[in-house]
Amino acid sequence: MKNTNKIVLSKIYRDYLNELEYLERDRFFCRHNYEHFISVARICYILKLEEDVDVDKDMIYATALLHDLGRVLEIKEGINHAIGSVDIAREILEITDFSLEEKNRILSCISYHRTKDAAEDEFFNIFYRADKLSRPCFRCPAYDECNWSYEKKNHEIKY
């Protein structure tokens, strides 16, 4: 996981992550923090193994670490966080050794991460599901105020 570690140990990544955690410090609903990113990565990797999806573990973890950093731009400037995350990820991916094709796949996955069945790439679809499955709704203090429908909420541990 050479590229994942390049990302997570970089100053630019840490700066964005710290800023996001600061901006969401009083957020009542689910936060977009390191724990969320790692949960998404781990669940996505399990789904990859269970469903035999052709995607490298390093790509899964890199995508998960980057997919919600655009919340910084959403909070500060009103930019859709999926779009903002692509812009930030593009900059951070420059420090990695991913090929151009791999970088583009990561960026596309990030851009689709809020859209169910939005693409033919199975990686995008398992990533979308992992992002949703990562939330322990049954333990959330904001359960009753959350805008997720009862059907969308996670009422038990699946992964």
Backbone as a printed PyTorch tensor [residue, N CA C, xyz], in Angstrom:
tensor([[[  0.8290,  -1.1830,   0.0000],
         [  0.0000,   0.0000,   0.0000],
         [  0.8800,   1.2550,   0.0000]],

        [[  1.8400,   1.2110,  -0.9060],
         [  2.8350,   2.2770,  -1.0200],
         [  2.1860,   3.6390,  -1.2760]],

        [[  1.2450,   3.6960,  -2.2020],
         [  0.6240,   4.9750,  -2.5380],
         [ -0.2940,   5.4750,  -1.4290]],

        [[ -1.0130,   4.5680,  -0.8030],
         [ -1.8760,   4.9440,   0.3190],
         [ -1.0470,   5.6050,   1.4100]],

        [[  0.0890,   5.0240,   1.7150],
         [  0.9450,   5.5900,   2.7580],
         [  1.5750,   6.9150,   2.3320]],

        [[  1.8910,   7.0560,   1.0540],
         [  2.3810,   8.3550,   0.5720],
         [  1.3250,   9.4320,   0.8060]],

        [[  0.0840,   9.0690,   0.5540],
         [ -1.0090,  10.0310,   0.7410],
         [ -1.1760,  10.3790,   2.2120]],

        [[ -1.3720,   9.3570,   3.0280],
         [ -1.7280,   9.5880,   4.4340],
         [ -0.6070,  10.2680,   5.2230]],

        [[  0.6230,  10.0960,   4.7870],
         [  1.7500,  10.7110,   5.4860],
         [  2.1380,  12.0820,   4.9320]],

        [[  1.4870,  12.4990,   3.8550],
         [  1.8420,  13.7750,   3.2340],
         [  1.2650,  14.9590,   4.0060]],

        [[  1.9710,  16.0620,   3.9480],
         [  1.5200,  17.2810,   4.6190],
         [  0.2180,  17.7820,   4.0170]],

        [[  0.1000,  17.7520,   2.7120],
         [ -1.1040,  18.2800,   2.0680],
         [ -2.3440,  17.4900,   2.5130]],

        [[ -2.2170,  16.1700,   2.5850],
         [ -3.3500,  15.3550,   3.0370],
         [ -3.6870,  15.6740,   4.4920]],

        [[ -2.6810,  15.6920,   5.3330],
         [ -2.9120,  15.9670,   6.7640],
         [ -3.5360,  17.3450,   6.9580]],

        [[ -3.1050,  18.3130,   6.1680],
         [ -3.6700,  19.6640,   6.2800],
         [ -5.1590,  19.6710,   5.9220]],

        [[ -5.5250,  19.0200,   4.8160],
         [ -6.9450,  18.9540,   4.4400],
         [ -7.7530,  18.1870,   5.4840]],

        [[ -7.2300,  17.0620,   5.9360],
         [ -7.9390,  16.2570,   6.9290],
         [ -8.1320,  17.0380,   8.2290]],

        [[ -7.0950,  17.6990,   8.6950],
         [ -7.2010,  18.4960,   9.9200],
         [ -8.2100,  19.6320,   9.7620]],

        [[ -8.1940,  20.2700,   8.5940],
         [ -9.1470,  21.3560,   8.3620],
         [-10.5770,  20.8270,   8.3400]],

        [[-10.7830,  19.6930,   7.6930],
         [-12.1190,  19.0990,   7.6430],
         [-12.6030,  18.7320,   9.0430]],

        [[-11.7410,  18.1120,   9.8190],
         [-12.1370,  17.7290,  11.1750],
         [-12.4430,  18.9700,  12.0180]],

        [[-11.7020,  20.0470,  11.8050],
         [-11.9850,  21.2930,  12.5230],
         [-13.3400,  21.8680,  12.0890]],

        [[-13.5850,  21.9260,  10.7890],
         [-14.8270,  22.5010,  10.2710],
         [-16.0600,  21.7060,  10.7060]],

        [[-15.8950,  20.4050,  10.9040],
         [-17.0300,  19.5640,  11.3050],
         [-17.0510,  19.2690,  12.8080]],

        [[-16.2490,  19.9640,  13.5650],
         [-16.1120,  19.6530,  14.9990],
         [-17.4360,  19.7010,  15.7530]],

        [[-18.3630,  20.5580,  15.3370],
         [-19.6570,  20.6670,  16.0120],
         [-20.7900,  20.0310,  15.2150]],

        [[-20.4670,  19.2990,  14.1770],
         [-21.4880,  18.6740,  13.3330],
         [-22.2290,  17.6040,  14.1290]],

        [[-23.5490,  17.6720,  14.1180],
         [-24.3950,  16.7310,  14.8440],
         [-24.5260,  15.4120,  14.0850]],

        [[-24.5470,  15.4940,  12.7770],
         [-24.7230,  14.3020,  11.9430],
         [-23.3750,  13.6250,  11.6860]],

        [[-23.3880,  12.5540,  10.9280],
         [-22.1670,  11.8010,  10.6280],
         [-21.0530,  12.7350,  10.1630]],

        [[-19.8870,  12.4850,  10.6770],
         [-18.7270,  13.2900,  10.2910],
         [-17.9420,  12.5890,   9.1950]],

        [[-17.1660,  13.3830,   8.5070],
         [-16.3150,  12.8980,   7.4210],
         [-14.8800,  12.9910,   7.9180]],

        [[-14.4630,  11.9640,   8.6450],
         [-13.1590,  11.9830,   9.3040],
         [-12.3610,  10.7310,   8.9260]],

        [[-11.1790,  10.6280,   9.5010],
         [-10.2970,   9.5050,   9.1790],
         [-10.9620,   8.1580,   9.4740]],

        [[-11.6960,   8.0640,  10.5710],
         [-12.3690,   6.8110,  10.9190],
         [-13.3690,   6.4170,   9.8320]],

        [[-14.1060,   7.4130,   9.3160],
         [-15.0410,   7.1320,   8.2220],
         [-14.2840,   6.6530,   6.9870]],

        [[-13.2030,   7.3420,   6.6460],
         [-12.4440,   6.9760,   5.4490],
         [-11.9140,   5.5430,   5.5360]],

        [[-11.3680,   5.1860,   6.6860],
         [-10.8150,   3.8370,   6.8600],
         [-11.9220,   2.7900,   6.8800]],

        [[-13.0520,   3.1060,   7.4720],
         [-14.1860,   2.1720,   7.4570],
         [-14.6420,   1.9090,   6.0290]],

        [[-14.7470,   2.9670,   5.2360],
         [-15.1370,   2.8050,   3.8330],
         [-14.1290,   1.9190,   3.1120]],

        [[-12.8420,   2.1630,   3.3160],
         [-11.7990,   1.3720,   2.6540],
         [-11.9060,  -0.1010,   3.0260]],

        [[-12.0430,  -0.3820,   4.2930],
         [-12.0860,  -1.7770,   4.7450],
         [-13.3270,  -2.4960,   4.2400]],

        [[-14.4680,  -1.8350,   4.2950],
         [-15.6990,  -2.4590,   3.7920],
         [-15.6000,  -2.6640,   2.2870]],

        [[-15.0850,  -1.6820,   1.5770],
         [-14.9320,  -1.8180,   0.1270],
         [-14.0000,  -2.9720,  -0.2170]],

        [[-12.9360,  -3.1290,   0.5470],
         [-12.0080,  -4.2330,   0.2890],
         [-12.6840,  -5.5810,   0.5420]],

        [[-13.5030,  -5.6710,   1.5710],
         [-14.2590,  -6.9120,   1.8170],
         [-15.1850,  -7.1950,   0.6370]],

        [[-15.9040,  -6.1740,   0.1720],
         [-16.8070,  -6.3520,  -0.9730],
         [-16.0320,  -6.7590,  -2.2210]],

        [[-14.8600,  -6.1750,  -2.4180],
         [-14.0030,  -6.5340,  -3.5560],
         [-13.6640,  -8.0120,  -3.5330]],

        [[-13.3180,  -8.5150,  -2.3370],
         [-12.9710,  -9.9320,  -2.1950],
         [-14.1940, -10.8270,  -2.3680]],

        [[-15.2980, -10.4510,  -1.7580],
         [-16.5150, -11.2610,  -1.8420],
         [-17.0670, -11.3360,  -3.2580]],

        [[-16.9510, -10.2420,  -3.9970],
         [-17.5670, -10.1590,  -5.3190],
         [-16.5550, -10.2410,  -6.4580]],

        [[-15.2970, -10.4760,  -6.1160],
         [-14.2250, -10.6330,  -7.0960],
         [-14.1660,  -9.4610,  -8.0850]],

        [[-14.1370,  -8.2640,  -7.5310],
         [-14.0600,  -7.0490,  -8.3460],
         [-12.5940,  -6.7450,  -8.6370]],

        [[-12.3160,  -6.3850,  -9.8750],
         [-10.9500,  -6.1260, -10.3230],
         [-10.5130,  -4.7130,  -9.9390]],

        [[ -9.9770,  -4.6060,  -8.7190],
         [ -9.4250,  -3.3360,  -8.2580],
         [ -8.3790,  -3.6430,  -7.1950]],

        [[ -7.2990,  -2.9160,  -7.2320],
         [ -6.1770,  -3.1040,  -6.3200],
         [ -6.4890,  -2.5070,  -4.9430]],

        [[ -6.0040,  -3.1550,  -3.8930],
         [ -6.2300,  -2.6760,  -2.5250],
         [ -5.7030,  -1.2550,  -2.3360]],

        [[ -4.5550,  -0.9530,  -2.8820],
         [ -3.9730,   0.3800,  -2.7620],
         [ -4.9110,   1.4340,  -3.3580]],

        [[ -5.5430,   1.1170,  -4.4820],
         [ -6.4880,   2.0490,  -5.1070],
         [ -7.7230,   2.2430,  -4.2360]],

        [[ -8.2080,   1.1660,  -3.6350],
         [ -9.3800,   1.2660,  -2.7580],
         [ -9.0840,   2.2090,  -1.5980]],

        [[ -7.9740,   1.9680,  -0.9230],
         [ -7.6380,   2.7830,   0.2460],
         [ -7.3640,   4.2360,  -0.1430]],

        [[ -6.6650,   4.4520,  -1.2330],
         [ -6.3960,   5.8230,  -1.6770],
         [ -7.7050,   6.5520,  -1.9790]],

        [[ -8.6060,   5.8830,  -2.6700],
         [ -9.9020,   6.4850,  -2.9980],
         [-10.6690,   6.8360,  -1.7340]],

        [[-10.6850,   5.9110,  -0.7870],
         [-11.4170,   6.1450,   0.4640],
         [-10.8330,   7.3200,   1.2500]],

        [[ -9.5230,   7.4190,   1.2810],
         [ -8.8870,   8.5160,   2.0180],
         [ -9.1970,   9.8810,   1.4140]],

        [[ -9.4750,   9.9140,   0.1250],
         [ -9.6460,  11.1730,  -0.5970],
         [-11.0980,  11.5490,  -0.8860]],

        [[-12.0270,  10.6080,  -0.8020],
         [-13.3540,  10.8030,  -1.3860],
         [-14.2150,  11.8880,  -0.7610]],

        [[-13.9780,  12.2680,   0.4720],
         [-14.8050,  13.2950,   1.1150],
         [-14.0320,  14.5500,   1.5110]],

        [[-12.7850,  14.6700,   1.1080],
         [-12.0170,  15.8650,   1.4690],
         [-12.6390,  17.1370,   0.8980]],

        [[-13.4030,  16.9980,  -0.1610],
         [-14.0800,  18.1460,  -0.7620],
         [-15.1250,  18.7810,   0.1320]],

        [[-15.4450,  18.1300,   1.2400],
         [-16.3460,  18.7510,   2.2240],
         [-15.7550,  20.0780,   2.7120]],

        [[-14.4360,  20.1950,   2.7230],
         [-13.8020,  21.4700,   3.0910],
         [-14.2990,  22.5680,   2.1540]],

        [[-14.2810,  22.3040,   0.8530],
         [-14.7180,  23.2950,  -0.1310],
         [-16.2280,  23.4930,  -0.0870]],

        [[-16.9690,  22.4490,   0.2280],
         [-18.4210,  22.5660,   0.3390],
         [-18.7920,  23.4900,   1.5050]],

        [[-18.1490,  23.2860,   2.6330],
         [-18.4330,  24.0970,   3.8180],
         [-17.9910,  25.5450,   3.6150]],

        [[-16.8100,  25.7380,   3.0520],
         [-16.2450,  27.0850,   2.9280],
         [-16.7680,  27.8650,   1.7220]],

        [[-17.0450,  27.1450,   0.5980],
         [-17.3550,  27.8480,  -0.6490],
         [-18.6560,  27.4050,  -1.3100]],

        [[-19.3370,  26.4050,  -0.7470],
         [-20.5960,  25.9410,  -1.3230],
         [-20.4410,  25.0370,  -2.5360]],

        [[-19.2470,  24.5310,  -2.7720],
         [-18.9800,  23.6390,  -3.9080],
         [-19.4350,  22.2260,  -3.5480]],

        [[-20.1100,  21.5520,  -4.4680],
         [-20.5150,  20.1580,  -4.2450],
         [-19.2890,  19.3600,  -3.8210]],

        [[-19.4250,  18.5930,  -2.7380],
         [-18.2180,  17.9600,  -2.1810],
         [-17.6380,  16.8740,  -3.0720]],

        [[-18.4490,  16.2310,  -3.9010],
         [-17.8900,  15.2320,  -4.8220],
         [-16.9760,  15.9200,  -5.8460]],

        [[-17.4090,  17.0670,  -6.3390],
         [-16.5970,  17.8330,  -7.2960],
         [-15.3510,  18.3850,  -6.6080]],

        [[-15.5300,  18.9350,  -5.4200],
         [-14.3930,  19.4530,  -4.6640],
         [-13.3940,  18.3710,  -4.3150]],

        [[-13.9070,  17.1820,  -3.9980],
         [-13.0190,  16.0600,  -3.6600],
         [-12.1790,  15.6400,  -4.8550]],

        [[-12.7640,  15.6770,  -6.0460],
         [-12.0020,  15.3490,  -7.2570],
         [-10.8620,  16.3460,  -7.4370]],

        [[-11.1430,  17.6260,  -7.2580],
         [-10.1010,  18.6510,  -7.4180],
         [ -8.9630,  18.4580,  -6.4130]],

        [[ -9.3260,  18.2130,  -5.1590],
         [ -8.3070,  18.0060,  -4.1240],
         [ -7.5380,  16.7110,  -4.3840]],

        [[ -8.2610,  15.6460,  -4.7260],
         [ -7.6200,  14.3470,  -4.9790],
         [ -6.6440,  14.4330,  -6.1500]],

        [[ -7.0350,  15.1530,  -7.1940],
         [ -6.1460,  15.3020,  -8.3590],
         [ -4.8000,  15.8820,  -7.9200]],

        [[ -4.8520,  16.8710,  -7.0640],
         [ -3.6270,  17.5010,  -6.5560],
         [ -2.8200,  16.5220,  -5.7030]],

        [[ -3.4750,  15.8220,  -4.8030],
         [ -2.7740,  14.9050,  -3.9000],
         [ -2.2280,  13.6910,  -4.6450]],

        [[ -2.9470,  13.2130,  -5.6420],
         [ -2.5010,  12.0340,  -6.3950],
         [ -1.1910,  12.2730,  -7.1400]],

        [[ -0.8180,  13.5240,  -7.3240],
         [  0.4480,  13.8320,  -7.9980],
         [  1.6570,  13.3050,  -7.2270]],

        [[  1.5250,  13.1050,  -5.9280],
         [  2.6590,  12.6110,  -5.1360],
         [  2.7620,  11.0880,  -5.1640]],

        [[  1.8210,  10.4350,  -5.8260],
         [  1.8000,   8.9690,  -5.8500],
         [  2.4520,   8.4240,  -7.1110]],

        [[  2.6020,   7.1080,  -7.1370],
         [  3.1300,   6.4150,  -8.3080],
         [  2.0310,   5.7080,  -9.0940]],

        [[  0.7680,   6.0490,  -8.8340],
         [ -0.3040,   5.4760,  -9.6370],
         [ -0.1080,   5.8870, -11.0880]],

        [[ -0.4620,   5.0090, -12.0070],
         [ -0.4110,   5.3520, -13.4270],
         [ -1.5100,   6.3770, -13.7270]],

        [[ -1.4430,   7.0010, -14.8860],
         [ -2.4700,   7.9550, -15.2920],
         [ -3.8390,   7.2730, -15.3320]],

        [[ -3.8810,   6.0540, -15.8330],
         [ -5.1390,   5.3010, -15.8940],
         [ -5.6970,   5.0450, -14.4890]],

        [[ -4.8370,   4.6710, -13.5610],
         [ -5.2760,   4.4310, -12.1800],
         [ -5.7620,   5.7210, -11.5200]],

        [[ -5.0440,   6.8090, -11.7490],
         [ -5.4710,   8.1020, -11.1950],
         [ -6.8450,   8.4830, -11.7260]],

        [[ -7.0430,   8.3070, -13.0230],
         [ -8.3310,   8.6480, -13.6220],
         [ -9.4590,   7.7720, -13.0750]],

        [[ -9.1640,   6.5150, -12.8280],
         [-10.1770,   5.6190, -12.2520],
         [-10.5290,   6.0550, -10.8240]],

        [[ -9.5400,   6.4200, -10.0450],
         [ -9.7710,   6.9220,  -8.6860],
         [-10.6170,   8.1900,  -8.7400]],

        [[-10.2540,   9.1180,  -9.5960],
         [-10.9870,  10.3800,  -9.7050],
         [-12.4220,  10.1530, -10.1680]],

        [[-12.6220,   9.2310, -11.0980],
         [-13.9820,   8.9180, -11.5480],
         [-14.7970,   8.2970, -10.4270]],

        [[-14.1860,   7.3970,  -9.6800],
         [-14.8820,   6.7720,  -8.5570],
         [-15.3060,   7.8340,  -7.5430]],

        [[-14.4240,   8.7570,  -7.2420],
         [-14.7550,   9.8330,  -6.3030],
         [-15.9150,  10.6670,  -6.8430]],

        [[-15.8940,  10.9630,  -8.1260],
         [-16.9600,  11.7980,  -8.6960],
         [-18.3130,  11.0910,  -8.6630]],

        [[-18.3190,   9.7540,  -8.7060],
         [-19.5600,   8.9710,  -8.6850],
         [-19.9200,   8.4430,  -7.2980]],

        [[-19.1640,   8.7690,  -6.2650],
         [-19.3370,   8.0710,  -4.9860],
         [-20.6770,   8.3230,  -4.2980]],

        [[-21.4410,   9.2840,  -4.7760],
         [-22.7500,   9.5590,  -4.1840],
         [-23.8940,   9.0690,  -5.0650]],

        [[-23.5620,   8.3730,  -6.1510],
         [-24.5710,   7.9750,  -7.1180],
         [-24.6450,   6.4600,  -7.2260]],

        [[-25.7930,   5.9020,  -6.8630],
         [-25.9800,   4.4550,  -6.9070],
         [-26.0540,   3.9860,  -8.3610]],

        [[-25.3300,   2.9210,  -8.6650],
         [-25.3390,   2.3050,  -9.9990],
         [-25.1180,   3.3320, -11.1140]],

        [[-24.2070,   4.2570, -10.8720],
         [-23.9790,   5.3430, -11.8240],
         [-23.0350,   4.9690, -12.9520]],

        [[-22.3490,   3.8750, -12.8140],
         [-21.3300,   3.5540, -13.8130],
         [-21.2410,   2.0510, -14.0200]],

        [[-20.6400,   1.6790, -15.1180],
         [-20.4540,   0.2640, -15.4150],
         [-19.3020,  -0.3460, -14.6310]],

        [[-18.4350,   0.4660, -14.0870],
         [-17.2800,  -0.0200, -13.3350],
         [-17.7410,  -0.5410, -11.9740]],

        [[-17.5440,  -1.8130, -11.7280],
         [-17.9910,  -2.4210, -10.4700],
         [-17.2850,  -1.8330,  -9.2540]],

        [[-16.0800,  -1.3300,  -9.4400],
         [-15.3930,  -0.6520,  -8.3420],
         [-16.2300,   0.5190,  -7.8400]],

        [[-16.7730,   1.3130,  -8.7560],
         [-17.5730,   2.4710,  -8.3560],
         [-18.7870,   2.0240,  -7.5480]],

        [[-19.3940,   0.9270,  -7.9660],
         [-20.6020,   0.4460,  -7.2960],
         [-20.3100,  -0.1170,  -5.9080]],

        [[-19.2260,  -0.8770,  -5.7550],
         [-18.9230,  -1.3820,  -4.4060],
         [-18.4490,  -0.2420,  -3.5100]],

        [[-17.8150,   0.7590,  -4.0920],
         [-17.3780,   1.8990,  -3.2880],
         [-18.5880,   2.6750,  -2.7710]],

        [[-19.5630,   2.9020,  -3.6230],
         [-20.8000,   3.5750,  -3.2030],
         [-21.4340,   2.8230,  -2.0360]],

        [[-21.5450,   1.5190,  -2.1760],
         [-22.1640,   0.7110,  -1.1210],
         [-21.3490,   0.7620,   0.1640]],

        [[-20.0280,   0.6740,   0.0560],
         [-19.1680,   0.7230,   1.2420],
         [-19.3290,   2.0510,   1.9740]],

        [[-19.4260,   3.1270,   1.2210],
         [-19.6030,   4.4490,   1.8200],
         [-20.8760,   4.4820,   2.6640]],

        [[-21.9540,   3.9190,   2.1540],
         [-23.2210,   3.8880,   2.8930],
         [-23.1590,   2.9000,   4.0550]],

        [[-22.5870,   1.7360,   3.8340],
         [-22.5260,   0.6980,   4.8760],
         [-21.6180,   1.0780,   6.0390]],

        [[-20.7750,   2.0640,   5.8400],
         [-19.8190,   2.4490,   6.8860],
         [-20.4760,   3.1830,   8.0500]],

        [[-21.6980,   3.5930,   7.8870],
         [-22.3700,   4.4040,   8.9070],
         [-23.1680,   3.5280,   9.8750]],

        [[-22.8310,   3.5440,  11.1710],
         [-23.5750,   2.7510,  12.1730],
         [-24.8140,   3.5140,  12.6560]],

        [[-25.8110,   3.6290,  11.8060],
         [-27.0000,   4.4320,  12.1060],
         [-27.6560,   4.0280,  13.4200]],

        [[-27.6720,   2.7380,  13.7040],
         [-28.3340,   2.2420,  14.9150],
         [-27.7080,   2.7980,  16.1920]],

        [[-26.5120,   3.3530,  16.1140],
         [-25.8320,   3.9340,  17.2810],
         [-25.7600,   5.4600,  17.2210]],

        [[-26.3580,   6.0380,  16.2360],
         [-26.1890,   7.4680,  15.9930],
         [-27.1380,   8.3150,  16.8450]],

        [[-26.6030,   9.3230,  17.5240],
         [-27.4680,  10.2090,  18.3050],
         [-28.3710,  11.0840,  17.4220]],

        [[-28.0410,  11.2070,  16.1450],
         [-28.8390,  12.0130,  15.2190],
         [-29.8320,  11.1580,  14.4270]],

        [[-30.0470,   9.9300,  14.8430],
         [-30.8850,   8.9740,  14.1040],
         [-32.2340,   9.5820,  13.7100]],

        [[-32.9320,  10.1630,  14.6650],
         [-34.2800,  10.6690,  14.4020],
         [-34.2900,  11.9210,  13.5320]],

        [[-33.2150,  12.6810,  13.5300],
         [-33.1420,  13.9100,  12.7460],
         [-32.4950,  13.7110,  11.3760]],

        [[-31.9230,  12.5600,  11.1540],
         [-31.2120,  12.2720,   9.9020],
         [-32.1770,  12.2740,   8.7220]],

        [[-31.7020,  12.7700,   7.5710],
         [-32.5550,  12.7900,   6.3850],
         [-32.5370,  11.4760,   5.6070]],

        [[-31.7340,  10.4980,   6.0420],
         [-31.7850,   9.1840,   5.4050],
         [-33.1130,   8.5270,   5.7680]],

        [[-33.7200,   7.8680,   4.7960],
         [-34.9700,   7.1500,   5.0630],
         [-34.6990,   5.9550,   5.9750]],

        [[-35.7560,   5.4280,   6.5610],
         [-35.6240,   4.2500,   7.4190],
         [-34.9630,   3.1080,   6.6360]],

        [[-35.3520,   2.9440,   5.3790],
         [-34.8310,   1.8600,   4.5450],
         [-33.3430,   2.0310,   4.2390]],

        [[-32.9060,   3.2530,   4.1250],
         [-31.5070,   3.5220,   3.7880],
         [-30.5800,   3.3730,   4.9990]],

        [[-31.1230,   3.5960,   6.1950],
         [-30.3070,   3.5450,   7.4090],
         [-29.8400,   2.1250,   7.7050]],

        [[-28.6690,   2.0280,   8.2950],
         [-28.1030,   0.7400,   8.7050],
         [-28.5990,   0.4150,  10.1120]],

        [[-29.3830,  -0.6580,  10.2040],
         [-29.9830,  -1.0530,  11.4800],
         [-29.2230,  -2.1890,  12.1470]],

        [[-28.1850,  -2.6530,  11.4990],
         [-27.3640,  -3.7330,  12.0540],
         [-25.9900,  -3.6960,  11.4030]],

        [[-25.0590,  -4.4110,  11.9930],
         [-23.7150,  -4.5180,  11.4240],
         [-23.7430,  -5.5380,  10.2920]],

        [[-23.2590,  -5.1340,   9.1410],
         [-23.1500,  -6.0530,   8.0070],
         [-21.6890,  -6.3390,   7.6800]],

        [[-20.8210,  -5.3620,   7.9320],
         [-19.3890,  -5.5030,   7.6450],
         [-18.5940,  -4.8140,   8.7230]]])
